[in-house]
Amino acid sequence: MLLLTLARSVALFGAAAALEAARRAAVKAASYLLVGMLLTVSLGFLTLSGYRAILSALGEVYAALIIGCVYLVAALIAMLAVQMRRQ
């Protein structure tokens, strides 16, 4: 009887550990997905109408630099937050 209880406790502990590992993996995947989305938006935004609006106001070089750098910095900050959360 004691052996059965011990086996059940070990199985329950293993299931709890597996669920925690799955939760951490899901959070990590969601974080990297967010960073990937920010990088995708930064590339896409350079070719959309916002780029053209800044282009007409400031010129071609400054428009690309401003929009690209803003989203790149946002992606790098998000990546830093993900890395710091892992520690």
TORVEXDO-540086 format. One record per atom (N, C-alpha, C): atom name; chain; residue in three letters; x, y, z negated. Coordinates in steps of 0.001 Angstrom, whole numbers. Example, Ala and Ser with C-alpha at 12.3 -4.5 7.8 and 13.67 -1.06 7.14 Angstrom:
% TORVEXDO-540086
@at N ch A aa ALA c1 13190 c2 -5690 c3 -7800
@at CA ch A aa ALA c1 12300 c2 -4500 c3 -7800
@at C ch A aa ALA c1 13200 c2 -3300 c3 -7800
@at N ch A aa SER c1 12850 c2 -2250 c3 -7080
@at CA ch A aa SER c1 13670 c2 -1060 c3 -7140
@at C ch A aa SER c1 12900 c2 30 c3 -7870
//
This chain:
% TORVEXDO-540086
@at N ch A aa MET c1 820 c2 -1195 c3 0
@at CA ch A aa MET c1 0 c2 0 c3 0
@at C ch A aa MET c1 867 c2 1264 c3 0
@at N ch A aa LEU c1 1932 c2 1245 c3 -783
@at CA ch A aa LEU c1 2826 c2 2393 c3 -851
@at C ch A aa LEU c1 3538 c2 2610 c3 480
@at N ch A aa LEU c1 3878 c2 1524 c3 1145
@at CA ch A aa LEU c1 4551 c2 1601 c3 2440
@at C ch A aa LEU c1 3631 c2 2209 c3 3498
@at N ch A aa LEU c1 2356 c2 1861 c3 3452
@at CA ch A aa LEU c1 1374 c2 2418 c3 4383
@at C ch A aa LEU c1 1210 c2 3927 c3 4158
@at N ch A aa THR c1 1150 c2 4334 c3 2920
@at CA ch A aa THR c1 1033 c2 5756 c3 2596
@at C ch A aa THR c1 2270 c2 6518 c3 3054
@at N ch A aa LEU c1 3436 c2 5927 c3 2859
@at CA ch A aa LEU c1 4674 c2 6550 c3 3288
@at C ch A aa LEU c1 4726 c2 6691 c3 4808
@at N ch A aa ALA c1 4314 c2 5650 c3 5515
@at CA ch A aa ALA c1 4294 c2 5686 c3 6980
@at C ch A aa ALA c1 3320 c2 6740 c3 7478
@at N ch A aa ARG c1 2166 c2 6856 c3 6845
@at CA ch A aa ARG c1 1180 c2 7859 c3 7224
@at C ch A aa ARG c1 1717 c2 9268 c3 6988
@at N ch A aa SER c1 2413 c2 9482 c3 5889
@at CA ch A aa SER c1 2993 c2 10791 c3 5585
@at C ch A aa SER c1 4075 c2 11168 c3 6595
@at N ch A aa VAL c1 4911 c2 10196 c3 6954
@at CA ch A aa VAL c1 5951 c2 10449 c3 7944
@at C ch A aa VAL c1 5338 c2 10781 c3 9297
@at N ch A aa ALA c1 4295 c2 10074 c3 9689
@at CA ch A aa ALA c1 3612 c2 10343 c3 10954
@at C ch A aa ALA c1 2974 c2 11730 c3 10943
@at N ch A aa LEU c1 2380 c2 12105 c3 9839
@at CA ch A aa LEU c1 1766 c2 13426 c3 9716
@at C ch A aa LEU c1 2816 c2 14527 c3 9777
@at N ch A aa PHE c1 3949 c2 14320 c3 9117
@at CA ch A aa PHE c1 5036 c2 15291 c3 9160
@at C ch A aa PHE c1 5595 c2 15412 c3 10576
@at N ch A aa GLY c1 5724 c2 14298 c3 11273
@at CA ch A aa GLY c1 6208 c2 14319 c3 12659
@at C ch A aa GLY c1 5260 c2 15061 c3 13574
@at N ch A aa ALA c1 3968 c2 14862 c3 13383
@at CA ch A aa ALA c1 2978 c2 15566 c3 14200
@at C ch A aa ALA c1 3018 c2 17067 c3 13933
@at N ch A aa ALA c1 3176 c2 17451 c3 12682
@at CA ch A aa ALA c1 3260 c2 18878 c3 12345
@at C ch A aa ALA c1 4510 c2 19499 c3 12956
@at N ch A aa ALA c1 5621 c2 18778 c3 12927
@at CA ch A aa ALA c1 6861 c2 19289 c3 13527
@at C ch A aa ALA c1 6717 c2 19414 c3 15037
@at N ch A aa ALA c1 6058 c2 18466 c3 15664
@at CA ch A aa ALA c1 5848 c2 18524 c3 17111
@at C ch A aa ALA c1 4945 c2 19697 c3 17495
@at N ch A aa LEU c1 3911 c2 19945 c3 16706
@at CA ch A aa LEU c1 3032 c2 21084 c3 16974
@at C ch A aa LEU c1 3767 c2 22414 c3 16821
@at N ch A aa GLU c1 4623 c2 22513 c3 15818
@at CA ch A aa GLU c1 5403 c2 23741 c3 15616
@at C ch A aa GLU c1 6374 c2 23952 c3 16774
@at N ch A aa ALA c1 7002 c2 22895 c3 17241
@at CA ch A aa ALA c1 7913 c2 23002 c3 18380
@at C ch A aa ALA c1 7165 c2 23425 c3 19642
@at N ch A aa ALA c1 5975 c2 22887 c3 19838
@at CA ch A aa ALA c1 5165 c2 23267 c3 20997
@at C ch A aa ALA c1 4737 c2 24725 c3 20912
@at N ch A aa ARG c1 4397 c2 25178 c3 19715
@at CA ch A aa ARG c1 3997 c2 26578 c3 19547
@at C ch A aa ARG c1 5166 c2 27504 c3 19854
@at N ch A aa ARG c1 6350 c2 27181 c3 19349
@at CA ch A aa ARG c1 7527 c2 28006 c3 19621
@at C ch A aa ARG c1 7854 c2 28030 c3 21107
@at N ch A aa ALA c1 7732 c2 26895 c3 21770
@at CA ch A aa ALA c1 8001 c2 26839 c3 23206
@at C ch A aa ALA c1 7002 c2 27693 c3 23982
@at N ch A aa ALA c1 5746 c2 27679 c3 23558
@at CA ch A aa ALA c1 4721 c2 28484 c3 24230
@at C ch A aa ALA c1 4985 c2 29970 c3 24044
@at N ch A aa VAL c1 5382 c2 30373 c3 22844
@at CA ch A aa VAL c1 5693 c2 31785 c3 22589
@at C ch A aa VAL c1 6902 c2 32213 c3 23411
@at N ch A aa LYS c1 7907 c2 31365 c3 23479
@at CA ch A aa LYS c1 9102 c2 31669 c3 24255
@at C ch A aa LYS c1 8768 c2 31788 c3 25739
@at N ch A aa ALA c1 7959 c2 30867 c3 26250
@at CA ch A aa ALA c1 7567 c2 30915 c3 27658
@at C ch A aa ALA c1 6760 c2 32170 c3 27963
@at N ch A aa ALA c1 5864 c2 32539 c3 27055
@at CA ch A aa ALA c1 5071 c2 33749 c3 27258
@at C ch A aa ALA c1 5949 c2 34989 c3 27238
@at N ch A aa SER c1 6956 c2 35010 c3 26390
@at CA ch A aa SER c1 7861 c2 36151 c3 26331
@at C ch A aa SER c1 8653 c2 36289 c3 27622
@at N ch A aa TYR c1 9182 c2 35185 c3 28114
@at CA ch A aa TYR c1 9920 c2 35234 c3 29374
@at C ch A aa TYR c1 9010 c2 35556 c3 30546
@at N ch A aa LEU c1 7768 c2 35124 c3 30487
@at CA ch A aa LEU c1 6810 c2 35472 c3 31530
@at C ch A aa LEU c1 6555 c2 36973 c3 31535
@at N ch A aa LEU c1 6447 c2 37578 c3 30372
@at CA ch A aa LEU c1 6258 c2 39022 c3 30284
@at C ch A aa LEU c1 7446 c2 39760 c3 30889
@at N ch A aa VAL c1 8649 c2 39330 c3 30564
@at CA ch A aa VAL c1 9846 c2 39965 c3 31115
@at C ch A aa VAL c1 9882 c2 39785 c3 32629
@at N ch A aa GLY c1 9539 c2 38610 c3 33090
@at CA ch A aa GLY c1 9505 c2 38367 c3 34534
@at C ch A aa GLY c1 8474 c2 39236 c3 35242
@at N ch A aa MET c1 7333 c2 39417 c3 34591
@at CA ch A aa MET c1 6317 c2 40285 c3 35170
@at C ch A aa MET c1 6799 c2 41729 c3 35248
@at N ch A aa LEU c1 7492 c2 42201 c3 34218
@at CA ch A aa LEU c1 8037 c2 43560 c3 34261
@at C ch A aa LEU c1 9051 c2 43725 c3 35393
@at N ch A aa LEU c1 9884 c2 42726 c3 35586
@at CA ch A aa LEU c1 10842 c2 42796 c3 36684
@at C ch A aa LEU c1 10139 c2 42769 c3 38035
@at N ch A aa THR c1 9095 c2 41977 c3 38158
@at CA ch A aa THR c1 8345 c2 41915 c3 39409
@at C ch A aa THR c1 7652 c2 43243 c3 39688
@at N ch A aa VAL c1 7079 c2 43828 c3 38665
@at CA ch A aa VAL c1 6425 c2 45124 c3 38838
@at C ch A aa VAL c1 7447 c2 46181 c3 39239
@at N ch A aa SER c1 8647 c2 46113 c3 38663
@at CA ch A aa SER c1 9658 c2 47106 c3 39017
@at C ch A aa SER c1 10041 c2 47007 c3 40479
@at N ch A aa LEU c1 10105 c2 45806 c3 41014
@at CA ch A aa LEU c1 10408 c2 45654 c3 42433
@at C ch A aa LEU c1 9230 c2 46061 c3 43306
@at N ch A aa GLY c1 8031 c2 45694 c3 42886
@at CA ch A aa GLY c1 6849 c2 46017 c3 43672
@at C ch A aa GLY c1 6505 c2 47494 c3 43667
@at N ch A aa PHE c1 6746 c2 48144 c3 42550
@at CA ch A aa PHE c1 6381 c2 49542 c3 42421
@at C ch A aa PHE c1 7180 c2 50424 c3 43369
@at N ch A aa LEU c1 8387 c2 50006 c3 43685
@at CA ch A aa LEU c1 9225 c2 50796 c3 44588
@at C ch A aa LEU c1 8637 c2 50876 c3 45986
@at N ch A aa THR c1 7772 c2 49965 c3 46343
@at CA ch A aa THR c1 7219 c2 49962 c3 47695
@at C ch A aa THR c1 5771 c2 50424 c3 47743
@at N ch A aa LEU c1 5192 c2 50808 c3 46646
@at CA ch A aa LEU c1 3789 c2 51203 c3 46625
@at C ch A aa LEU c1 3620 c2 52720 c3 46674
@at N ch A aa SER c1 2414 c2 53152 c3 46515
@at CA ch A aa SER c1 2086 c2 54567 c3 46686
@at C ch A aa SER c1 2732 c2 55469 c3 45647
@at N ch A aa GLY c1 2997 c2 54971 c3 44460
@at CA ch A aa GLY c1 3683 c2 55793 c3 43461
@at C ch A aa GLY c1 5062 c2 56198 c3 43932
@at N ch A aa TYR c1 5732 c2 55293 c3 44603
@at CA ch A aa TYR c1 7036 c2 55603 c3 45180
@at C ch A aa TYR c1 6900 c2 56720 c3 46218
@at N ch A aa ARG c1 5870 c2 56626 c3 47044
@at CA ch A aa ARG c1 5671 c2 57665 c3 48072
@at C ch A aa ARG c1 5358 c2 59028 c3 47455
@at N ch A aa ALA c1 4608 c2 59035 c3 46348
@at CA ch A aa ALA c1 4281 c2 60310 c3 45711
@at C ch A aa ALA c1 5536 c2 60980 c3 45159
@at N ch A aa ILE c1 6372 c2 60207 c3 44497
@at CA ch A aa ILE c1 7621 c2 60769 c3 43980
@at C ch A aa ILE c1 8554 c2 61105 c3 45126
@at N ch A aa LEU c1 8488 c2 60330 c3 46192
@at CA ch A aa LEU c1 9313 c2 60572 c3 47371
@at C ch A aa LEU c1 9020 c2 61949 c3 47960
@at N ch A aa SER c1 7764 c2 62289 c3 48050
@at CA ch A aa SER c1 7421 c2 63586 c3 48636
@at C ch A aa SER c1 7783 c2 64745 c3 47706
@at N ch A aa ALA c1 7837 c2 64487 c3 46413
@at CA ch A aa ALA c1 8149 c2 65561 c3 45470
@at C ch A aa ALA c1 9648 c2 65742 c3 45260
@at N ch A aa LEU c1 10387 c2 64649 c3 45160
@at CA ch A aa LEU c1 11799 c2 64747 c3 44770
@at C ch A aa LEU c1 12782 c2 64272 c3 45819
@at N ch A aa GLY c1 12347 c2 63509 c3 46758
@at CA ch A aa GLY c1 13256 c2 62965 c3 47760
@at C ch A aa GLY c1 13433 c2 61468 c3 47584
@at N ch A aa GLU c1 13981 c2 60849 c3 48611
@at CA ch A aa GLU c1 14061 c2 59395 c3 48668
@at C ch A aa GLU c1 14946 c2 58780 c3 47591
@at N ch A aa VAL c1 16120 c2 59330 c3 47408
@at CA ch A aa VAL c1 17077 c2 58744 c3 46470
@at C ch A aa VAL c1 16581 c2 58876 c3 45031
@at N ch A aa TYR c1 16135 c2 60048 c3 44649
@at CA ch A aa TYR c1 15669 c2 60249 c3 43280
@at C ch A aa TYR c1 14415 c2 59437 c3 42967
@at N ch A aa ALA c1 13528 c2 59300 c3 43933
@at CA ch A aa ALA c1 12309 c2 58521 c3 43707
@at C ch A aa ALA c1 12646 c2 57068 c3 43398
@at N ch A aa ALA c1 13534 c2 56489 c3 44185
@at CA ch A aa ALA c1 13919 c2 55093 c3 43949
@at C ch A aa ALA c1 14641 c2 54945 c3 42614
@at N ch A aa LEU c1 15512 c2 55874 c3 42293
@at CA ch A aa LEU c1 16246 c2 55796 c3 41032
@at C ch A aa LEU c1 15333 c2 55930 c3 39821
@at N ch A aa ILE c1 14423 c2 56860 c3 39843
@at CA ch A aa ILE c1 13549 c2 57108 c3 38696
@at C ch A aa ILE c1 12645 c2 55900 c3 38428
@at N ch A aa ILE c1 11915 c2 55463 c3 39434
@at CA ch A aa ILE c1 10967 c2 54372 c3 39238
@at C ch A aa ILE c1 11700 c2 53070 c3 38914
@at N ch A aa GLY c1 12734 c2 52776 c3 39652
@at CA ch A aa GLY c1 13479 c2 51543 c3 39415
@at C ch A aa GLY c1 14105 c2 51495 c3 38036
@at N ch A aa CYS c1 14683 c2 52598 c3 37603
@at CA ch A aa CYS c1 15347 c2 52628 c3 36295
@at C ch A aa CYS c1 14355 c2 52539 c3 35139
@at N ch A aa VAL c1 13214 c2 53155 c3 35263
@at CA ch A aa VAL c1 12222 c2 53098 c3 34190
@at C ch A aa VAL c1 11779 c2 51661 c3 33945
@at N ch A aa TYR c1 11442 c2 50946 c3 34996
@at CA ch A aa TYR c1 10996 c2 49566 c3 34816
@at C ch A aa TYR c1 12144 c2 48632 c3 34458
@at N ch A aa LEU c1 13328 c2 48901 c3 34960
@at CA ch A aa LEU c1 14476 c2 48079 c3 34595
@at C ch A aa LEU c1 14793 c2 48224 c3 33112
@at N ch A aa VAL c1 14757 c2 49438 c3 32601
@at CA ch A aa VAL c1 15003 c2 49660 c3 31172
@at C ch A aa VAL c1 13912 c2 48991 c3 30335
@at N ch A aa ALA c1 12672 c2 49065 c3 30783
@at CA ch A aa ALA c1 11586 c2 48398 c3 30057
@at C ch A aa ALA c1 11799 c2 46889 c3 30030
@at N ch A aa ALA c1 12234 c2 46319 c3 31134
@at CA ch A aa ALA c1 12492 c2 44878 c3 31177
@at C ch A aa ALA c1 13667 c2 44506 c3 30283
@at N ch A aa LEU c1 14711 c2 45316 c3 30264
@at CA ch A aa LEU c1 15863 c2 45023 c3 29413
@at C ch A aa LEU c1 15517 c2 45135 c3 27930
@at N ch A aa ILE c1 14691 c2 46108 c3 27585
@at CA ch A aa ILE c1 14252 c2 46234 c3 26191
@at C ch A aa ILE c1 13410 c2 45028 c3 25787
@at N ch A aa ALA c1 12536 c2 44592 c3 26683
@at CA ch A aa ALA c1 11721 c2 43412 c3 26391
@at C ch A aa ALA c1 12599 c2 42173 c3 26240
@at N ch A aa MET c1 13611 c2 42034 c3 27085
@at CA ch A aa MET c1 14518 c2 40891 c3 26975
@at C ch A aa MET c1 15299 c2 40940 c3 25663
@at N ch A aa LEU c1 15725 c2 42126 c3 25245
@at CA ch A aa LEU c1 16419 c2 42284 c3 23977
@at C ch A aa LEU c1 15516 c2 41893 c3 22814
@at N ch A aa ALA c1 14259 c2 42290 c3 22883
@at CA ch A aa ALA c1 13309 c2 41919 c3 21825
@at C ch A aa ALA c1 13115 c2 40413 c3 21772
@at N ch A aa VAL c1 13048 c2 39767 c3 22925
@at CA ch A aa VAL c1 12901 c2 38308 c3 22957
@at C ch A aa VAL c1 14142 c2 37637 c3 22362
@at N ch A aa GLN c1 15313 c2 38134 c3 22717
@at CA ch A aa GLN c1 16554 c2 37544 c3 22208
@at C ch A aa GLN c1 16688 c2 37743 c3 20691
@at N ch A aa MET c1 16325 c2 38909 c3 20196
@at CA ch A aa MET c1 16429 c2 39171 c3 18763
@at C ch A aa MET c1 15417 c2 38344 c3 17982
@at N ch A aa ARG c1 14284 c2 38052 c3 18570
@at CA ch A aa ARG c1 13255 c2 37266 c3 17894
@at C ch A aa ARG c1 13711 c2 35823 c3 17715
@at N ch A aa ARG c1 14556 c2 35341 c3 18633
@at CA ch A aa ARG c1 15042 c2 33960 c3 18565
@at C ch A aa ARG c1 15997 c2 33756 c3 17418
@at N ch A aa GLN c1 16667 c2 34787 c3 16955
@at CA ch A aa GLN c1 17691 c2 34629 c3 15918
@at C ch A aa GLN c1 17098 c2 34567 c3 14548
//
